[in-house]
Amino acid sequence: MKIHFAALIPVFFAVACGNDQPTGNGTDTLKKDSVKGVIEIPESNSDLPSPLRVAAMFKRSGLKYLPGLTNSDANAAKYSSTFVRAENMGVYSSDMAYSVMNKQTNEGTKYLKTIREIAGQINLGKVFEQGNLYDRFQKNLDNEDSLGSVIAEIQYQTDEQLEQNQQSDMYGIIFSGAWIEAMHIGGQVYEKDGNDNVVNALFEQMAVCKNIIEELKTYEPKNPSITPLLADLQGVEDAINSMPSMKKINADPDLSPGDVHPTKDEIDPVIKKIEDVRNKIING
C-alpha cells in the first residue's frame, strides 16, 4: 500500500510540469505523477490516490486563494516528536502547494523552508541534498512548469528515503496531515465562497479517508502513536458515512460520487470533524 509521497506533491498543486527535468531513477514515477500526467495516464493500483490527481480535481473545481487558511510556520518550533513533525510535514506541504498554485511565492518558499527543516528532524534531510532541490525551487519561482518538476522530484526522493530508512509507517502519517489540511482548505474556501464545485470535489475525496485508515492500521502495531490519529480519522469517516448522499452511494454500487450532489447541511458536519482533527494536528 505504498503511497507516492502525498505530502510533497500536495493536494492542491496543479500546475503543468515540463521544463526542468528530474534526474535519477525516478523518471518513470515522475512522468506518471507530473500534474499533466495525472490527467493523461491511468491511475495506479494503489489504495491511496496519486495526490496530483487530487490536485488536478481541486484545480478544476475552481478553488480560490483565501489568506489566513494555512498553518503558521511559527508553529513548527513547538513540534517535538517525530510523529507530530511527520503529520505537520504533510500539513505544510499542502500549505506550500496552495500558496504556490496561487502565485503566493513568498509564502510557498517559507513553507518549503519549514518542510526542509522538519525533514531534517525526522531523518529525511537527504531528500533535499539530491539535485539541489531547494535551490532549484527558489530559482524557478516564476516558472510553474519547472516548479512542478522540482516538486515531483522531491516526491520521488522522499519515497526513496523513507524506504531506505525503513520508515514505511511514515507514509500514512504524512499523508494524513496533507489530506486533512487539503480538506480543511477546501472546506473553508467553500464555507466562505459557496462554490458548489468545491463541494463536489470534497465529496469525491471523502472516499480516501477509508483508505488512509486502512494504511494506518497496517502500521499501528509498530507505532502506537498512530492509535489516537486513527480514532480521529474514524470520527471523520463516521461523519462521512452518516451523510444521506454517501448512504445512497453505499446502497447502490452503480452510483459514483459524481452522480450525487450533497447539500451544505450534509457536508457541514464533515467539515466540522475535519476542523477538529486539523486543530489537534497543528497544535501538536
C-alpha positions as CSV (number, residue, x, y, z in Angstrom):
1,M,0.0,0.0,0.0
2,K,2.9,2.3,-0.6
3,I,1.8,5.9,-1.2
4,H,3.5,8.2,-3.7
5,F,4.6,10.7,-1.1
6,A,1.4,12.7,-0.8
7,A,2.8,15.4,1.4
8,L,5.3,16.8,-1.0
9,I,3.1,16.6,-4.1
10,P,0.3,18.1,-2.2
11,V,-3.4,18.1,-2.8
12,F,-3.8,21.5,-4.3
13,F,-0.8,21.7,-6.6
14,A,-2.0,21.6,-10.2
15,V,0.4,23.4,-12.5
16,A,1.8,21.6,-15.6
17,C,5.3,20.1,-15.3
18,G,7.8,20.0,-18.0
19,N,10.9,22.2,-18.5
20,D,13.1,21.3,-15.5
21,Q,13.5,17.6,-16.0
22,P,14.0,15.3,-13.0
23,T,17.1,13.2,-12.6
24,G,17.9,9.8,-11.3
25,N,15.9,6.5,-11.5
26,G,12.6,8.2,-10.7
27,T,11.9,9.2,-14.3
28,D,9.0,6.8,-14.8
29,T,7.5,7.7,-11.5
30,L,7.8,11.4,-12.2
31,K,6.3,11.1,-15.6
32,K,3.3,9.4,-14.1
33,D,3.0,11.9,-11.2
34,S,3.6,15.0,-13.1
35,V,0.5,17.2,-13.0
36,K,-0.1,16.9,-16.7
37,G,0.5,13.1,-16.5
38,V,-2.1,12.5,-13.8
39,I,-4.8,13.7,-16.2
40,E,-3.5,11.7,-19.2
41,I,-2.2,8.5,-17.6
42,P,-4.4,6.0,-15.8
43,E,-4.3,5.7,-12.0
44,S,-2.1,3.1,-10.4
45,N,-3.4,0.2,-8.3
46,S,-2.6,1.9,-5.1
47,D,-5.3,2.1,-2.5
48,L,-4.4,5.7,-1.9
49,P,-4.6,8.1,-4.9
50,S,-1.8,9.9,-6.6
51,P,-2.0,13.3,-4.8
52,L,-1.5,15.0,-8.2
53,R,-4.8,13.5,-9.4
54,V,-6.4,15.1,-6.3
55,A,-4.7,18.3,-7.1
56,A,-6.0,18.4,-10.7
57,M,-9.5,17.7,-9.5
58,F,-9.4,20.6,-7.0
59,K,-7.9,22.9,-9.6
60,R,-10.8,22.1,-11.9
61,S,-13.3,22.8,-9.2
62,G,-12.3,26.5,-9.1
63,L,-10.6,26.6,-5.7
64,K,-9.7,30.2,-4.8
65,Y,-6.9,31.5,-2.7
66,L,-8.0,33.0,0.6
67,P,-5.4,34.3,3.1
68,G,-5.3,33.0,6.6
69,L,-6.2,29.4,6.0
70,T,-2.8,27.8,6.3
71,N,-0.8,26.7,9.3
72,S,1.7,29.3,10.6
73,D,5.3,28.3,10.0
74,A,6.0,29.6,13.5
75,N,4.1,26.6,14.9
76,A,6.9,24.3,13.7
77,A,9.1,25.2,16.6
78,K,6.7,23.5,19.1
79,Y,6.5,20.2,17.2
80,S,8.8,18.0,19.3
81,S,8.0,14.3,18.4
82,T,8.7,12.5,15.2
83,F,5.1,11.6,14.9
84,V,3.8,15.2,15.2
85,R,6.5,16.5,12.9
86,A,5.6,14.0,10.3
87,E,1.9,14.9,10.5
88,N,2.7,18.6,10.1
89,M,5.2,18.0,7.3
90,G,2.2,16.9,5.4
91,V,0.2,19.9,6.6
92,Y,2.9,22.3,5.5
93,S,3.3,20.6,2.2
94,S,-0.4,21.2,1.3
95,D,0.0,24.8,2.5
96,M,3.1,25.2,0.3
97,A,1.2,23.9,-2.7
98,Y,-1.9,26.1,-2.0
99,S,0.4,29.1,-1.9
100,V,2.5,28.3,-4.9
101,M,-0.5,27.4,-7.0
102,N,-1.9,30.9,-6.3
103,K,1.3,32.7,-7.0
104,Q,2.0,33.5,-3.4
105,T,5.7,32.7,-3.9
106,N,7.0,34.2,-0.7
107,E,4.6,32.0,1.3
108,G,5.5,29.0,-0.8
109,T,9.2,29.5,-0.2
110,K,8.6,29.9,3.5
111,Y,6.7,26.7,3.7
112,L,9.3,24.8,1.7
113,K,12.0,26.0,4.1
114,T,9.8,24.7,7.0
115,I,9.3,21.4,5.3
116,R,13.1,21.1,4.8
117,E,13.7,21.8,8.5
118,I,11.2,19.2,9.6
119,A,12.6,16.7,7.1
120,G,16.0,17.1,8.7
121,Q,14.5,16.4,12.2
122,I,12.8,13.1,11.1
123,N,15.8,11.6,9.3
124,L,14.7,12.8,5.8
125,G,17.2,15.5,5.4
126,K,18.9,13.8,2.5
127,V,15.9,14.4,0.3
128,F,16.9,18.0,-0.2
129,E,20.6,17.1,-0.8
130,Q,19.6,15.4,-4.0
131,G,19.9,17.5,-7.1
132,N,20.0,20.8,-5.2
133,L,16.2,20.7,-4.9
134,Y,15.8,23.5,-2.5
135,D,17.9,25.9,-4.6
136,R,16.2,24.8,-7.8
137,F,12.8,25.5,-6.3
138,Q,13.9,29.0,-5.3
139,K,15.4,29.7,-8.7
140,N,12.2,28.7,-10.5
141,L,9.6,30.6,-8.5
142,D,8.4,32.3,-11.7
143,N,8.3,29.2,-13.8
144,E,5.4,27.0,-13.0
145,D,6.5,24.2,-15.3
146,S,9.9,23.9,-13.6
147,L,8.4,24.2,-10.1
148,G,6.1,21.3,-10.8
149,S,9.1,19.2,-12.0
150,V,11.2,20.1,-8.9
151,I,8.3,19.2,-6.5
152,A,7.8,15.9,-8.4
153,E,11.5,15.0,-7.8
154,I,11.1,15.9,-4.1
155,Q,8.3,13.4,-4.0
156,Y,10.4,10.7,-5.6
157,Q,13.4,11.3,-3.4
158,T,11.2,11.2,-0.3
159,D,9.7,7.9,-1.3
160,E,13.2,6.5,-1.8
161,Q,14.4,7.9,1.5
162,L,11.5,6.5,3.5
163,E,12.1,3.1,2.0
164,Q,15.8,3.1,2.6
165,N,15.3,4.2,6.2
166,Q,12.7,1.5,6.8
167,Q,10.2,4.3,7.8
168,S,7.2,2.9,5.9
169,D,4.9,3.7,8.7
170,M,5.5,7.4,8.0
171,Y,3.8,7.3,4.6
172,G,0.3,7.2,6.1
173,I,1.1,9.7,8.9
174,I,2.4,12.3,6.4
175,F,-0.4,11.6,4.0
176,S,-2.9,12.1,6.8
177,G,-1.6,15.5,7.6
178,A,-1.6,16.5,3.9
179,W,-5.1,15.2,3.3
180,I,-6.6,16.8,6.4
181,E,-5.0,20.1,5.5
182,A,-6.3,19.9,1.9
183,M,-9.8,19.1,3.1
184,H,-9.6,21.9,5.6
185,I,-8.6,24.4,2.9
186,G,-11.3,23.1,0.6
187,G,-13.9,23.2,3.3
188,Q,-13.1,26.7,4.4
189,V,-13.0,28.0,0.9
190,Y,-16.4,26.5,0.4
191,E,-17.8,27.9,3.6
192,K,-16.6,31.4,2.7
193,D,-17.0,31.3,-1.1
194,G,-20.0,28.9,-1.6
195,N,-18.6,27.3,-4.8
196,D,-20.7,24.1,-5.2
197,N,-18.0,22.7,-7.5
198,V,-15.6,22.7,-4.4
199,V,-18.3,20.7,-2.5
200,N,-18.3,18.1,-5.3
201,A,-14.5,17.9,-5.1
202,L,-14.6,17.5,-1.3
203,F,-17.2,14.8,-1.6
204,E,-15.1,12.8,-4.1
205,Q,-12.1,13.0,-1.8
206,M,-14.1,11.7,1.2
207,A,-13.6,8.2,-0.1
208,V,-9.9,8.5,0.5
209,C,-10.4,8.6,4.3
210,K,-11.3,4.9,4.5
211,N,-8.1,4.0,2.6
212,I,-6.0,6.2,4.9
213,I,-7.4,4.4,7.9
214,E,-6.5,1.0,6.4
215,E,-3.0,2.2,5.7
216,L,-2.5,3.4,9.2
217,K,-3.9,0.2,10.7
218,T,-1.2,-1.7,8.9
219,Y,1.5,0.1,10.9
220,E,-0.4,0.7,14.2
221,P,1.3,-2.3,15.9
222,K,4.7,-0.9,15.1
223,N,3.8,2.7,16.0
224,P,1.3,3.1,18.9
225,S,1.2,6.9,18.3
226,I,-0.9,6.1,15.3
227,T,-3.8,5.0,17.6
228,P,-5.2,8.4,18.5
229,L,-4.9,9.6,14.9
230,L,-6.8,6.5,13.8
231,A,-9.6,7.3,16.3
232,D,-9.8,10.9,15.0
233,L,-9.9,9.8,11.3
234,Q,-12.6,7.2,12.2
235,G,-14.7,10.0,13.6
236,V,-14.3,11.8,10.2
237,E,-15.2,8.5,8.4
238,D,-18.3,8.0,10.6
239,A,-19.5,11.6,9.8
240,I,-18.9,10.9,6.1
241,N,-20.9,7.6,6.2
242,S,-23.7,9.4,8.0
243,M,-24.3,11.7,5.0
244,P,-27.5,10.8,3.1
245,S,-25.6,11.2,-0.1
246,M,-22.9,8.7,1.0
247,K,-25.6,6.3,2.2
248,K,-27.1,6.5,-1.2
249,I,-23.8,5.6,-2.9
250,N,-23.1,2.8,-0.5
251,A,-26.5,1.3,-1.2
252,D,-26.2,1.4,-5.0
253,P,-22.9,0.1,-6.4
254,D,-23.7,1.7,-9.8
255,L,-23.5,5.2,-8.3
256,S,-20.3,7.2,-8.1
257,P,-19.6,10.4,-6.1
258,G,-20.1,12.4,-9.3
259,D,-23.7,11.1,-9.6
260,V,-24.7,12.6,-6.2
261,H,-24.6,16.3,-5.1
262,P,-24.5,16.7,-1.3
263,T,-26.2,19.7,0.3
264,K,-24.4,22.2,2.6
265,D,-26.3,20.7,5.6
266,E,-24.9,17.3,4.8
267,I,-21.3,18.4,4.3
268,D,-21.1,20.8,7.2
269,P,-20.7,18.1,9.9
270,V,-17.9,16.5,8.0
271,I,-16.1,19.9,7.6
272,K,-16.5,20.4,11.4
273,K,-14.9,17.0,12.1
274,I,-12.1,17.7,9.8
275,E,-11.5,21.1,11.6
276,D,-11.4,19.3,14.9
277,V,-8.7,16.8,13.7
278,R,-6.8,19.6,11.9
279,N,-6.7,21.6,15.1
280,K,-5.3,18.7,17.0
281,I,-2.6,18.1,14.4
282,I,-1.4,21.7,14.1
283,N,-1.5,22.2,17.9
284,G,0.9,19.3,18.3
